[in-house]
Amino acid sequence: MTAAPATTPVAVVTGASSGIGAATARQLAEAGHRVVLTARRKDRIEALAAELTEAGLAAAAHPLDVTDRAAVDAFAAGLDRCDVLVNNAGGALGADPVATGDPADWRQMYEVNVIGTLNLTQALLPALTASGAGTVVVVSSTAGHAAYEGGGGYVAAKNGARVLAETLRLEIVGTPVRVVEVAPGMVKTEEFATTRFRGDTAKAAKVYAGVAEPLSADDVADTIAWAVTRPPHVNIDLLVVRPRAQASNSKVHREG
């Protein structure tokens, strides 16, 4: 990690190996944070940490499975401080209807999107409070705000993440920690849809077919960085961000 003053704010970003997580880490580092990158894929986060360090920014990589509570607790104990936690680790699996959806997929989505967020938030809340101006960001989804066909498991998981953020905000009011929810709509990243359809690139491409400008990971990271860098007394409770072509989860303008 590039040497940084002890007063430099520390931002922990989960799911930082690609997509929104990697883009958020870059933007928070550029905004003056010392970023701690976590994800299961050690090679990816180490490469990103090296990239940021070479650019003169402060970054470190820490391989972590957010669903492993013992590992999360050990990780938290090893941090000297934490000012920002970006709960970004998540994802979708499958697009089957409720009648035929695989319970294993539902369980995995809930474990990562909800329990993973719970684990990191519980483990780091004392440090966030001690910072005097902590921020918890929960990257949910518009799926957590409105159901759509074929999205039952993912909708349920992201709704869980949304409610976690809402409840936490109520419970810790009066402490020096704010809770921000960022709910992206259609975002085209290199992995999200491909992972959802288990490597079927044709199915993944159909998600974005005809949409001139879906959101990019950088677009979402920009909104996260903006919310995080507001004055500490300003809480962006909920920020829903969609591409202009998307009016709702089921209403998307497709050209041609």
VMD Tcl script that draws the C-alpha trace (Angstrom):
set ca {
  {0.00 0.00 0.00}
  {1.20 3.49 -0.81}
  {2.10 5.34 2.37}
  {-0.69 7.65 3.46}
  {-1.11 9.92 6.46}
  {-2.85 8.36 9.45}
  {-5.63 10.89 8.96}
  {-6.41 9.68 5.42}
  {-9.94 8.22 5.40}
  {-10.12 4.50 4.74}
  {-12.76 3.06 2.41}
  {-13.47 -0.67 2.30}
  {-15.05 -1.82 -0.97}
  {-16.44 -5.34 -1.27}
  {-16.78 -7.09 -4.61}
  {-13.92 -4.93 -5.89}
  {-12.58 -7.45 -8.41}
  {-14.64 -6.10 -11.32}
  {-17.56 -3.95 -12.42}
  {-19.07 -1.44 -10.03}
  {-16.80 -2.44 -7.16}
  {-13.57 -1.91 -9.10}
  {-14.84 1.38 -10.55}
  {-15.89 2.60 -7.10}
  {-12.49 1.76 -5.64}
  {-10.79 3.78 -8.37}
  {-13.02 6.79 -7.84}
  {-12.76 6.77 -4.06}
  {-8.97 6.46 -4.30}
  {-8.91 9.43 -6.66}
  {-11.10 11.32 -4.20}
  {-8.43 10.91 -1.52}
  {-9.37 7.71 0.28}
  {-7.06 4.89 1.19}
  {-9.00 2.02 -0.38}
  {-9.05 -1.55 0.85}
  {-10.18 -3.87 -1.93}
  {-11.94 -7.08 -0.98}
  {-13.20 -9.94 -3.16}
  {-12.70 -13.66 -3.50}
  {-10.53 -13.34 -6.61}
  {-7.10 -12.53 -5.20}
  {-5.42 -11.94 -8.56}
  {-7.98 -9.36 -9.67}
  {-7.87 -7.18 -6.57}
  {-4.09 -7.40 -6.31}
  {-3.80 -6.21 -9.90}
  {-6.14 -3.29 -9.20}
  {-4.28 -2.39 -6.01}
  {-1.01 -2.39 -7.97}
  {-2.56 -0.20 -10.68}
  {-3.74 2.35 -8.12}
  {-0.45 2.30 -6.23}
  {1.51 2.90 -9.42}
  {-0.72 5.92 -10.03}
  {0.33 7.33 -6.67}
  {-2.88 6.39 -4.88}
  {-3.24 4.46 -1.61}
  {-4.66 0.96 -2.03}
  {-4.39 -2.54 -0.62}
  {-5.96 -5.87 -1.55}
  {-7.44 -8.34 0.91}
  {-9.00 -11.56 -0.45}
  {-12.27 -12.11 1.37}
  {-15.48 -14.13 1.11}
  {-18.13 -11.86 2.64}
  {-20.25 -14.88 3.60}
  {-17.46 -16.27 5.85}
  {-18.12 -14.53 9.16}
  {-14.91 -15.69 10.83}
  {-12.85 -14.35 7.93}
  {-14.80 -11.07 7.97}
  {-14.19 -10.62 11.70}
  {-10.47 -11.31 11.27}
  {-10.32 -8.82 8.41}
  {-12.07 -6.15 10.48}
  {-9.75 -6.72 13.42}
  {-6.75 -6.08 11.17}
  {-7.85 -2.63 10.02}
  {-6.39 0.43 11.72}
  {-9.48 2.48 10.87}
  {-12.56 2.50 8.64}
  {-14.43 5.59 7.50}
  {-16.42 4.21 4.55}
  {-17.85 0.78 3.84}
  {-19.21 0.11 0.37}
  {-21.25 -3.09 0.44}
  {-21.11 -3.92 -3.25}
  {-20.56 -7.69 -3.30}
  {-23.61 -9.40 -4.75}
  {-25.01 -10.62 -8.01}
  {-27.80 -12.58 -9.65}
  {-28.13 -16.24 -10.60}
  {-30.69 -17.48 -13.10}
  {-33.91 -15.97 -14.45}
  {-36.34 -18.80 -13.81}
  {-39.90 -18.19 -12.60}
  {-40.73 -18.78 -8.96}
  {-42.42 -22.09 -9.83}
  {-39.20 -23.64 -11.13}
  {-36.41 -21.57 -9.61}
  {-33.52 -23.44 -8.01}
  {-33.57 -22.99 -4.21}
  {-29.77 -23.27 -4.23}
  {-29.57 -20.17 -6.44}
  {-31.96 -18.28 -4.17}
  {-29.94 -19.28 -1.11}
  {-26.64 -18.22 -2.68}
  {-28.04 -14.85 -3.76}
  {-29.41 -14.22 -0.26}
  {-26.14 -15.25 1.39}
  {-24.02 -12.86 -0.68}
  {-26.38 -9.90 -1.11}
  {-27.87 -9.87 2.39}
  {-25.79 -11.92 4.83}
  {-22.55 -10.67 3.27}
  {-23.71 -7.09 3.73}
  {-24.79 -7.88 7.29}
  {-21.43 -9.47 8.10}
  {-19.32 -6.55 6.93}
  {-21.63 -3.94 8.40}
  {-21.70 -5.57 11.84}
  {-17.95 -6.17 11.86}
  {-17.02 -2.63 10.81}
  {-19.73 -0.57 12.52}
  {-17.61 0.04 15.66}
  {-14.75 1.43 13.54}
  {-17.14 3.47 11.41}
  {-18.63 4.97 14.57}
  {-15.19 5.63 16.05}
  {-14.22 7.55 12.92}
  {-16.64 10.29 13.91}
  {-18.04 10.54 10.39}
  {-18.65 7.06 9.04}
  {-20.58 6.07 5.93}
  {-22.20 2.74 5.11}
  {-23.14 2.35 1.45}
  {-25.42 -0.49 0.39}
  {-25.44 -1.09 -3.37}
  {-28.88 -2.57 -3.88}
  {-30.76 -2.50 -7.17}
  {-34.00 -1.24 -8.67}
  {-34.86 -4.96 -8.42}
  {-35.14 -4.39 -4.68}
  {-37.83 -1.77 -5.25}
  {-40.04 -3.44 -7.86}
  {-40.52 -7.09 -8.87}
  {-40.23 -8.38 -12.41}
  {-40.89 -11.74 -14.02}
  {-37.97 -14.13 -13.82}
  {-36.29 -12.11 -11.12}
  {-37.84 -13.55 -7.97}
  {-34.70 -14.72 -6.21}
  {-32.69 -11.64 -7.07}
  {-35.59 -9.32 -6.25}
  {-35.99 -11.00 -2.87}
  {-32.27 -10.71 -2.10}
  {-31.98 -7.07 -3.15}
  {-35.16 -6.24 -1.26}
  {-33.46 -7.75 1.77}
  {-30.43 -5.52 1.25}
  {-32.70 -2.49 0.86}
  {-34.56 -3.23 4.09}
  {-31.27 -3.83 5.90}
  {-30.16 -0.32 4.94}
  {-33.48 1.26 5.92}
  {-33.58 -0.51 9.28}
  {-29.96 0.25 10.10}
  {-30.54 3.95 9.41}
  {-33.41 3.97 11.92}
  {-31.48 2.06 14.55}
  {-28.28 4.13 14.52}
  {-29.78 7.61 14.14}
  {-27.94 9.92 16.53}
  {-24.59 8.23 15.93}
  {-21.94 9.71 13.59}
  {-22.68 7.16 10.85}
  {-24.89 7.70 7.81}
  {-26.46 4.98 5.68}
  {-26.66 5.43 1.92}
  {-28.49 3.15 -0.49}
  {-27.62 3.31 -4.17}
  {-30.04 1.38 -6.38}
  {-28.82 0.99 -9.98}
  {-31.05 -0.03 -12.84}
  {-29.67 -1.47 -16.08}
  {-25.88 -1.51 -15.87}
  {-23.77 -3.14 -18.55}
  {-20.65 -4.62 -17.02}
  {-18.34 -7.33 -18.24}
  {-19.70 -10.00 -15.91}
  {-23.12 -9.39 -14.33}
  {-25.44 -10.81 -17.01}
  {-22.92 -13.43 -18.13}
  {-22.66 -14.73 -14.57}
  {-26.43 -14.68 -14.20}
  {-26.80 -16.89 -17.27}
  {-23.85 -19.10 -16.32}
  {-21.58 -18.08 -19.15}
  {-24.21 -17.96 -21.90}
  {-23.01 -14.82 -23.68}
  {-25.89 -14.88 -26.18}
  {-28.47 -14.68 -23.39}
  {-26.43 -12.02 -21.63}
  {-26.27 -9.89 -24.79}
  {-30.07 -9.96 -25.12}
  {-30.40 -8.10 -21.83}
  {-28.88 -5.01 -23.43}
  {-30.02 -5.53 -27.03}
  {-31.12 -2.29 -28.66}
  {-30.39 -0.16 -25.59}
  {-28.22 2.66 -26.90}
  {-26.61 3.63 -23.61}
  {-27.09 1.39 -20.60}
  {-25.31 2.58 -17.48}
  {-21.65 1.72 -17.09}
  {-19.85 0.71 -13.90}
  {-18.24 4.16 -13.90}
  {-21.65 5.83 -13.96}
  {-22.72 4.02 -10.81}
  {-19.33 4.50 -9.14}
  {-19.65 8.23 -9.81}
  {-22.93 8.37 -7.89}
  {-21.45 6.37 -5.01}
  {-18.39 8.60 -4.80}
  {-20.62 11.69 -4.94}
  {-22.78 10.46 -2.06}
  {-19.76 9.47 0.03}
  {-18.03 12.82 -0.45}
  {-20.98 14.98 0.66}
  {-20.45 16.81 3.98}
  {-20.88 14.35 6.88}
  {-24.21 15.83 7.96}
  {-25.70 15.24 4.48}
  {-27.21 11.76 4.09}
  {-28.28 10.58 0.66}
  {-30.85 8.07 1.93}
  {-31.65 6.59 -1.46}
  {-30.27 7.25 -4.91}
  {-31.99 5.42 -7.79}
  {-29.98 5.63 -11.00}
  {-31.12 4.31 -14.36}
  {-30.14 4.92 -17.97}
  {-32.39 7.36 -19.80}
  {-33.72 4.48 -21.90}
  {-35.10 2.68 -18.85}
  {-38.28 4.01 -17.27}
  {-38.80 1.00 -14.99}
  {-37.60 -2.58 -14.58}
  {-39.97 -3.68 -17.33}
  {-40.15 -0.54 -19.51}
  {-37.01 -0.15 -21.62}
  {-36.66 1.63 -24.95}
  {-34.87 -0.56 -27.47}
  {-33.92 0.81 -30.88}
  {-34.55 -1.23 -33.99}
}
mol new
graphics top color blue
foreach p $ca { graphics top sphere $p radius 0.5 }
foreach p [lrange $ca 0 end-1] q [lrange $ca 1 end] { graphics top cylinder $p $q radius 0.2 }
display resetview
